Amino acid sequence: MTKNSKIAILSILIIITTSIIIKQSLTLHKGFKSIEIPNKESRQFGNMSTSKWLTVKKISNKYNISEEEIFKAIEITPEKGDENIPIIELAKKYNKTPEEIKRNLKKFIKNNNNMEGKKHEQL
């Protein structure tokens, strides 16, 4: 094989490789453009809301509230280990609707935050 034929074959391979890379890059770019940024409505479809993984222990740590108070607010008498069970599983275990637990938690956290604010105002 002559030097010119080797250069021609390599040039063809470079052109083919470059075209494949460009095609794949365009496909990836279109794929990324089609992904929508999640919003509150799109995150709440089906069984993927925060209650899917949120536990009483995490709520207790986040809002600095005792676990017993949280169980009292959602009207559940806990068994050992219930603080580590996701809220959605607690609802199933104690025959409560997720909406009922969510509503009770929102009220409790809102009232607790209001009480904290009043404590700080008195100081």
Phi and psi restraints in degrees (value plus and minus 20) as a CYANA .aco file:
   2 THR   PHI    -106.3   -66.3
   2 THR   PSI     147.4   187.4
   3 LYS   PHI     -82.4   -42.4
   3 LYS   PSI     -58.8   -18.8
   4 ASN   PHI     -86.2   -46.2
   4 ASN   PSI     -58.9   -18.9
   5 SER   PHI     -89.4   -49.4
   5 SER   PSI     -56.6   -16.6
   6 LYS   PHI     -84.3   -44.3
   6 LYS   PSI     -61.9   -21.9
   7 ILE   PHI     -84.9   -44.9
   7 ILE   PSI     -59.2   -19.2
   8 ALA   PHI     -84.7   -44.7
   8 ALA   PSI     -64.3   -24.3
   9 ILE   PHI     -84.4   -44.4
   9 ILE   PSI     -64.5   -24.5
  10 LEU   PHI     -84.2   -44.2
  10 LEU   PSI     -57.8   -17.8
  11 SER   PHI     -83.5   -43.5
  11 SER   PSI     -62.4   -22.4
  12 ILE   PHI     -83.8   -43.8
  12 ILE   PSI     -63.1   -23.1
  13 LEU   PHI     -83.4   -43.4
  13 LEU   PSI     -59.3   -19.3
  14 ILE   PHI     -84.6   -44.6
  14 ILE   PSI     -62.5   -22.5
  15 ILE   PHI     -84.2   -44.2
  15 ILE   PSI     -64.2   -24.2
  16 ILE   PHI     -83.9   -43.9
  16 ILE   PSI     -65.9   -25.9
  17 THR   PHI     -82.2   -42.2
  17 THR   PSI     -63.6   -23.6
  18 THR   PHI     -82.9   -42.9
  18 THR   PSI     -61.8   -21.8
  19 SER   PHI     -86.4   -46.4
  19 SER   PSI     -57.7   -17.7
  20 ILE   PHI     -85.3   -45.3
  20 ILE   PSI     -63.0   -23.0
  21 ILE   PHI     -83.0   -43.0
  21 ILE   PSI     -63.5   -23.5
  22 ILE   PHI     -83.4   -43.4
  22 ILE   PSI     -63.2   -23.2
  23 LYS   PHI     -82.1   -42.1
  23 LYS   PSI     -65.8   -25.8
  24 GLN   PHI     -85.2   -45.2
  24 GLN   PSI     -58.8   -18.8
  25 SER   PHI     -82.9   -42.9
  25 SER   PSI     -62.4   -22.4
  26 LEU   PHI     -85.5   -45.5
  26 LEU   PSI     -59.4   -19.4
  27 THR   PHI     -83.2   -43.2
  27 THR   PSI     -64.9   -24.9
  28 LEU   PHI     -83.1   -43.1
  28 LEU   PSI     -61.6   -21.6
  29 HIS   PHI     -81.9   -41.9
  29 HIS   PSI     -63.9   -23.9
  30 LYS   PHI     -83.4   -43.4
  30 LYS   PSI     -59.1   -19.1
  31 GLY   PHI     -82.6   -42.6
  31 GLY   PSI     -63.3   -23.3
  32 PHE   PHI     -86.8   -46.8
  32 PHE   PSI     -56.8   -16.8
  33 LYS   PHI     -88.2   -48.2
  33 LYS   PSI     -48.5    -8.5
  34 SER   PHI    -100.1   -60.1
  34 SER   PSI     -32.5     7.5
  35 ILE   PHI     -96.4   -56.4
  35 ILE   PSI     107.2   147.2
  36 GLU   PHI    -114.2   -74.2
  36 GLU   PSI     123.8   163.8
  37 ILE   PHI     -88.7   -48.7
  37 ILE   PSI     109.9   149.9
  38 PRO   PHI     -86.2   -46.2
  38 PRO   PSI     123.8   163.8
  39 ASN   PHI    -146.3  -106.3
  39 ASN   PSI     159.7   199.7
  40 LYS   PHI     -79.6   -39.6
  40 LYS   PSI     -60.1   -20.1
  41 GLU   PHI     -87.1   -47.1
  41 GLU   PSI     -60.8   -20.8
  42 SER   PHI     -95.1   -55.1
  42 SER   PSI     -42.5    -2.5
  43 ARG   PHI     -99.7   -59.7
  43 ARG   PSI     -39.9     0.1
  44 GLN   PHI    -114.9   -74.9
  44 GLN   PSI     -14.6    25.4
  45 PHE   PHI     -89.5   -49.5
  45 PHE   PSI     121.3   161.3
  46 GLY   PHI      43.4    83.4
  46 GLY   PSI    -156.6  -116.6
  47 ASN   PHI    -125.0   -85.0
  47 ASN   PSI       6.6    46.6
  48 MET   PHI    -128.7   -88.7
  48 MET   PSI       1.0    41.0
  49 SER   PHI     -92.9   -52.9
  49 SER   PSI     157.9   197.9
  50 THR   PHI     -83.8   -43.8
  50 THR   PSI     -43.4    -3.4
  51 SER   PHI     -87.8   -47.8
  51 SER   PSI     -30.6     9.4
  52 LYS   PHI     -86.0   -46.0
  52 LYS   PSI     -53.3   -13.3
  53 TRP   PHI    -147.8  -107.8
  53 TRP   PSI     -27.4    12.6
  54 LEU   PHI     -94.8   -54.8
  54 LEU   PSI     111.0   151.0
  55 THR   PHI    -135.9   -95.9
  55 THR   PSI     145.0   185.0
  56 VAL   PHI     -82.5   -42.5
  56 VAL   PSI     -57.8   -17.8
  57 LYS   PHI     -82.4   -42.4
  57 LYS   PSI     -61.6   -21.6
  58 LYS   PHI     -86.4   -46.4
  58 LYS   PSI     -60.9   -20.9
  59 ILE   PHI     -82.6   -42.6
  59 ILE   PSI     -62.8   -22.8
  60 SER   PHI     -79.9   -39.9
  60 SER   PSI     -65.0   -25.0
  61 ASN   PHI     -87.5   -47.5
  61 ASN   PSI     -61.8   -21.8
  62 LYS   PHI     -87.1   -47.1
  62 LYS   PSI     -63.5   -23.5
  63 TYR   PHI    -120.7   -80.7
  63 TYR   PSI     -17.7    22.3
  64 ASN   PHI      36.8    76.8
  64 ASN   PSI      30.1    70.1
  65 ILE   PHI    -143.4  -103.4
  65 ILE   PSI     125.3   165.3
  66 SER   PHI     -89.9   -49.9
  66 SER   PSI     130.4   170.4
  67 GLU   PHI     -84.1   -44.1
  67 GLU   PSI     -55.6   -15.6
  68 GLU   PHI     -81.9   -41.9
  68 GLU   PSI     -60.7   -20.7
  69 GLU   PHI     -84.4   -44.4
  69 GLU   PSI     -57.7   -17.7
  70 ILE   PHI     -87.0   -47.0
  70 ILE   PSI     -64.3   -24.3
  71 PHE   PHI     -82.2   -42.2
  71 PHE   PSI     -57.2   -17.2
  72 LYS   PHI     -85.0   -45.0
  72 LYS   PSI     -59.2   -19.2
  73 ALA   PHI     -86.9   -46.9
  73 ALA   PSI     -56.8   -16.8
  74 ILE   PHI    -111.2   -71.2
  74 ILE   PSI     -12.7    27.3
  75 GLU   PHI      39.5    79.5
  75 GLU   PSI      30.1    70.1
  76 ILE   PHI    -149.0  -109.0
  76 ILE   PSI     114.3   154.3
  77 THR   PHI    -111.8   -71.8
  77 THR   PSI      88.8   128.8
  78 PRO   PHI     -97.5   -57.5
  78 PRO   PSI     132.5   172.5
  79 GLU   PHI    -123.1   -83.1
  79 GLU   PSI     149.8   189.8
  80 LYS   PHI     -82.3   -42.3
  80 LYS   PSI     110.2   150.2
  81 GLY   PHI      73.7   113.7
  81 GLY   PSI     -27.1    12.9
  82 ASP   PHI     -85.8   -45.8
  82 ASP   PSI     -43.5    -3.5
  83 GLU   PHI     -87.9   -47.9
  83 GLU   PSI     -37.8     2.2
  84 ASN   PHI    -120.1   -80.1
  84 ASN   PSI     -19.3    20.7
  85 ILE   PHI    -109.7   -69.7
  85 ILE   PSI     115.5   155.5
  86 PRO   PHI     -78.0   -38.0
  86 PRO   PSI     130.5   170.5
  87 ILE   PHI     -76.1   -36.1
  87 ILE   PSI     -60.6   -20.6
  88 ILE   PHI     -83.4   -43.4
  88 ILE   PSI     -55.7   -15.7
  89 GLU   PHI     -92.2   -52.2
  89 GLU   PSI     -56.2   -16.2
  90 LEU   PHI     -82.2   -42.2
  90 LEU   PSI     -60.2   -20.2
  91 ALA   PHI     -80.3   -40.3
  91 ALA   PSI     -63.3   -23.3
  92 LYS   PHI     -87.0   -47.0
  92 LYS   PSI     -63.2   -23.2
  93 LYS   PHI     -82.4   -42.4
  93 LYS   PSI     -59.3   -19.3
  94 TYR   PHI    -125.1   -85.1
  94 TYR   PSI      -1.4    38.6
  95 ASN   PHI      33.0    73.0
  95 ASN   PSI      30.3    70.3
  96 LYS   PHI    -140.8  -100.8
  96 LYS   PSI     133.6   173.6
  97 THR   PHI    -103.5   -63.5
  97 THR   PSI     125.7   165.7
  98 PRO   PHI     -78.6   -38.6
  98 PRO   PSI     -52.9   -12.9
  99 GLU   PHI     -85.8   -45.8
  99 GLU   PSI     -59.3   -19.3
 100 GLU   PHI     -84.6   -44.6
 100 GLU   PSI     -65.3   -25.3
 101 ILE   PHI     -85.2   -45.2
 101 ILE   PSI     -63.0   -23.0
 102 LYS   PHI     -81.6   -41.6
 102 LYS   PSI     -63.7   -23.7
 103 ARG   PHI     -83.4   -43.4
 103 ARG   PSI     -64.8   -24.8
 104 ASN   PHI     -84.7   -44.7
 104 ASN   PSI     -60.0   -20.0
 105 LEU   PHI     -85.2   -45.2
 105 LEU   PSI     -63.0   -23.0
 106 LYS   PHI     -81.0   -41.0
 106 LYS   PSI     -65.3   -25.3
 107 LYS   PHI     -80.3   -40.3
 107 LYS   PSI     -66.8   -26.8
 108 PHE   PHI     -83.1   -43.1
 108 PHE   PSI     -66.3   -26.3
 109 ILE   PHI     -86.2   -46.2
 109 ILE   PSI     -60.3   -20.3
 110 LYS   PHI     -82.8   -42.8
 110 LYS   PSI     -66.5   -26.5
 111 ASN   PHI     -83.8   -43.8
 111 ASN   PSI     -59.9   -19.9
 112 ASN   PHI     -86.3   -46.3
 112 ASN   PSI     -60.6   -20.6
 113 ASN   PHI     -86.1   -46.1
 113 ASN   PSI     -57.7   -17.7
 114 ASN   PHI     -84.1   -44.1
 114 ASN   PSI     -60.0   -20.0
 115 MET   PHI     -85.0   -45.0
 115 MET   PSI     -60.6   -20.6
 116 GLU   PHI     -82.8   -42.8
 116 GLU   PSI     -60.9   -20.9
 117 GLY   PHI     -84.2   -44.2
 117 GLY   PSI     -60.4   -20.4
 118 LYS   PHI     -86.4   -46.4
 118 LYS   PSI     -56.7   -16.7
 119 LYS   PHI     -81.1   -41.1
 119 LYS   PSI     -62.4   -22.4
 120 HIS   PHI     -90.5   -50.5
 120 HIS   PSI     -52.2   -12.2
 121 GLU   PHI     -87.6   -47.6
 121 GLU   PSI     -55.4   -15.4
 122 GLN   PHI     -89.8   -49.8
 122 GLN   PSI     -47.0    -7.0
